[in-house]
């Protein structure tokens, strides 16, 4: 219902007749959207509605499948939210073959969001702290971003458990589990804004993983101009992209001798040359094994990032400067516990991190209990088992 008792506990009406219950509020809200105003012939809309209702019940279920077209509408959020409301009302959520499936054109699009490749979020859709007074301390961040009820009431457990996996034993209640070591968002650091700053000389170095702004980015002319203004650029890809050779293959750019950017091209392994997981369109993890060893000096992106992190930690080892504490305290041990053959001809590549250990971190584990079968940290059954006291990561 739309009202609550003192203390924030929502009232309920199983009969769905109270004028302030959610069902009646929905009826009043959607009453204005008659078949005559929905953009297609009224009889078509009624026919689809009747088919959907007839195929929803105890014996049958329906799924709503949509592609990126829904998402890209200016009202995309409202469309998808309405689909969720409709499926809940029809009883098609939480049933085999039901629910809502968002089709995507590439593997692991959703996975990249889960692990947070966006500048303003942390893994699991947690918000990145902002550079203002509300986010100076952990308590303020939780108060600003969390909620007292609903699933997001678990926010303190999610944040503390993430900090524990980032900083391990160094994350303690006394130092707010290392919350002060997290970077703060100080402005708009999205892609095009960053390239605009790059073009104005405010960004001096850049990493490109599996991305090609010089060839298929928004306003490629601006993005090529931005790349020309860098001191250095690292491109990791499994073929030579336009961004890797923009300095010599730009039809509208200056001659190569006038481009000051030093470009490092890192040969990356393709998807068939590395093991790991992908997140499919239904948000399920799918394991994939390596088919063949990477060719030549190619390495997986996981290898590159892991080895790069190890070298940075070695470079700063012994530093007592407080600004180096986040790097030095970062948990960064993904060496294989049980090296195994990945195919019939070649062993694991030297220095390749164990992606299963990364996956265990994503799943969550206890920091105080071990699994007697493996002597490894005990995995938790789900996110609802995470704690805010540092006993889970």
N, C-alpha and C positions, 0 to 999 in steps of 0.2 A: 504494500500500500504506500501511498505518497505521504503518510504521516508517521510519526514515531512517538513512542512513549519517552518519558524522561529517561535520560541515559543513552539515547540514540538507538534503542532497539526497535526495529520496524514492527508496526502492527500488521496482522495478517487477517485475511478474510477468505477462507476456502470456498465460500459461495461465489466469490467474484462479483458481488452485487453492490458493495459499498461504493458510493460515487467517487471516492478518492483512491480506490484500489488501482493498481497499475493497469489492469485489464480495461477498466472503464475509462481511464485517462487515455489509453491508446485508442479506444473506440472513438472517443470524442475528437482526438487529434486527426485520425485518418478518415473521419466521416466526410471531410471536404474533398477527398481524392476519389471521386466517382469514376466509373468506367468511361464517362464522356470526356474527361479531361486528361486522360493518361497517354495520349499520343498515338494510339492505335484504335482500330475499330472496336467499339464496346463489346461486340459479341466475341471477338477474339480473346479479349482479356477475361471475360466471364468463362469462356471455354477452358483456358489455361488454369484459372483459379479452381474450377470444378475438378479438373483432372488432378491437380495437385492435392486437393482435399481428399479425393477418392483414393489416392495412392499413399495416404498418410494415416496410420492407425496402428493397432496392435499387430496386425498381420502383414502390413506392407510399410515401406518407408521410401522417402524420396531424398535425393541430394540436389543441392543447388550448385552448379558448376559455373564459375565465371572466369573470364580471362582479364587481361590488363585493361581492356576497354572500360570496365566498370571503375577501376581504380583511377583512371586518368580523367574522368569527368570532374568538373568543378564541384559537383555534388557527390563525388565518389564515396566519401565517408558515410553520407546519409544513405546512399543506395545499399552499401554493404551492411550497415547497421540494421536497415530495414529487413534485409534478407535474414539476418540473425534473429530478429524479432519474429518473423514469419515462421522460421523453422522451429523456434522454441514453442510457439503457439500450436504448431501442428504436431509436436512431439517427435520431431525428426532429428534431434540432437542427442548424441551419446548412444546412437544405435548403429549397428553394422550396416554400411551402405547409405547412411544418412549424412547429415551435417552440411557443411559448406566447404567446397574445394576451390581454391584459387589456383588456376592453371598459370604456370610461368614458362617463359620461353627458354630459360637457362637453368641448369642444375644449381642448386644451393643458393638461389636468390634469397630465400627465407633464411637459410643458414647464415648468410653473411650478416643479416640483421640480428640473428640470435646471439652471435659472438661479438657483435658491435663493430661494424666498420664505419659507423656514423660518428661524426666528431662530437656530438652532444649527448651520446648515450654510452652507458657501460653495458657489458654483457647482460643478457636477460632483460633488456629494455629498461634497465635502471638509469635514471638521469645522471648525467655528469654534473658534479658540483660546479656552481657558478662563482665567479670572482666577485662576490659581494658579502655583506655582513651576515646574511642569512645562512651562508654555507661555510662560515669560518670554522665551526666546530661540528662534530658528528651529530650531536643532539639537535642543533639548529637545522642541519640538512634533513634529518628525519622528520622534524616537525614541519618543515616547509614542503617536502615532497611526499611524505607518507599520508595515510588516511587512517582514521580510528576504526573503521568497519570495512567489511568486504575483504577480498583476497589481498588487496594492497595493504591491509593491516599487518601483513607479514614483512613489510618493507624493512624494519630493523634487522630481521633475521637474514634477509637477502643481502643487505649492504655489508653487515659484519662478516657473513660467510664469504662474500666476494673478497673482502679485504684480507681474510685469513688465507685464502688461496693465493692471493697476490704476494703477501709478505710473510706467510708462514709463522715461525716462532717469534719473529720480530713484531708481529701484530698482537698487542696486548691491550687489556682494558686501560692500563695506565697511559698509553699513547693513543687512545681512541682507535685502536686496531690499525694504526697507520693512516687514518683518514686524511691527515694533513699532508701526506705524500702524494695524494691524487692530484693530477693537474686540474686547473680550473678553466672553465670556458670564459674567455674574456671578450667574445664578440662572435660575429658570424664567420665561421671557418669552413663553410661549405665549399664545394668544388669551384664553382665559377667565381665566387668572391675571392677565394684564395688565388686563382689565376689572375684576377684583376690586380691584386696586391703584388703578385709576382711580376706582372708587366710593369709595375711602378717601382720595382726595385726593392720591395719590402720582404721578399722571400729569396734566399740565396741558394738553397739546395732542395732537391725533391726526389722522392722515390716513386716509381711507377710499377705496380704489380698488376699484370693482366689488364691494363687499361691503355687506351690509345687516343688521348685527346687531340693530337695533331691530325688524326685521320677521321675520327668520328665524334669529336666533342662538339659541344654547343659553341658556336662562334669560333671555328677552328683557326681563323685568322688571328683572333686575340690570343688564343692558346699557344699558337706557334710563336707569336711575339713574346709571350710570357716565358716560354722555354728558352728563347734566345737571351733572356735577361738573367738567367741563372749563372752561378759560378760552377755548379756541378749538377748532373742529372744521372740517376741510376735507373736503368730500365731492366726489369726482370721479365722475360717472356720467352716463349719457345720458338718464335720466329721473329724476323726483323720487321718491326712495326714502323709506321710513319714517324712515330714519336722518337724511335731510336735513331733515325737518320734524318730528322727534320733539318739538321744543320747543313746537310749537303743536298737535300732533295725537296726544297721548298720553292715552288715555281714563282712565288711572289715575294720571296725573302732575299736578303743580301747574299753575296757570295760566301762560301764557307770560311774564307780567311777572315771575315769580319764577325763571325759568331764566336763569342767568348766562352760559351758553355762547354765544359768538359763532360763528355758523355761516357758512362760506363755501361756496357751492355752485358748483362748476366744471363747466360743460357739456362733457361728454366726447363724442368721436366714437364712433359705433357700429362694429361690426366691418366693415361694408360701406363705411365712410367712411375707412378707413385701410389702408395696405399693410403687409405683414410676413409672418411665418410662424406656423403653428400646428404643434404636435407631435401627430400623430395617435395612435390607440390602439396602433399597432405601433412607436411611438417613432421614426417617420420625420418629418422636417420637410416640411411642405407649404406652398408659397408661395401667397399670395393677394394679388391686386391690389385697389386701391381701385376701387369701382364708381361712386361719386359723391362730390363734395366735401362736407365736413361742413357742416351747416346753421348759419347765424348765426355766433356766436362759438365754437362747439364746436371742440375741438382733440383730437388723439389723446393718450392717456396718455403716449406717448413724447415728444410735444412738451412736455407740461407738466413732466415730470421733467427733460428736457434743459434747458429754459429756466430752471427752478428752480435746477438745479445751476450754470448759468452765472451767475445772479444772486448765488448764495452765494459763488462764487469771486471775483466782482468785489467783493463786500462786504468780503471778508477780504484782498483783494490788498494786498501790502506788509507784512502782519503778520509779526512775528518771533517770536511766541509759539509755542513748540514744539507746543502742543495744536492749533494751526491747520495744522500741516504736512500731516496726512493729506488735508485738503480742498484745500490749495493745490497739492499734488503729484499730485493725482488726474488721470489722463488723462481729458479731457472734450472731445474734438473729434470730433464726428460730423456736421460740416457736409457737405452734398452736394458731392462732387467733380465730378459731372456732373449738374447739375439737369436733370430731364427732365419731359415731360408725363406725368401720371398717368392722365389720361383725355382725352377729346376736347374738353373745354370749359375746364378749369382747370389751371393750372400747379401745381407743388408749393407748398404753403402756406409762407409766410414763416416761417423758423425751424424748420421740420420737420426733425428729424434724419434722416440717411440710415440706415435700418434695415439695409441691406445691410452697412454698415461694422460695425454691431453684430454681425451674423451672422458676419462674418469674424473678429471677436474670439473668438466662441464656437468657431469652427472651429480657430483657432490659426494663428499666422504666425511667420515668422522675424524676429528683430530685427536681423539682420546681412545678410540677402540680400533683393534685390528681384526682382520678376518683370519680365524685359526687355520683355514685351509691354505691360504696363500701368504700369510704373515704381512699382507699389505693393509693399508688403511681400509676400514670397513666402509663399503659404499652405502649411501643412504637410499631408502626406497623411493624418494620423490622430494620435490621442492618443499612440500609442507613439513618435512622433517628437519629443515634447516633451523638453527638456533641463533639467537642474538648474543650468546655468551662466549663465543669463540670456540665452542666444542665441535663445530662443523665448518666445512670449507667447500 
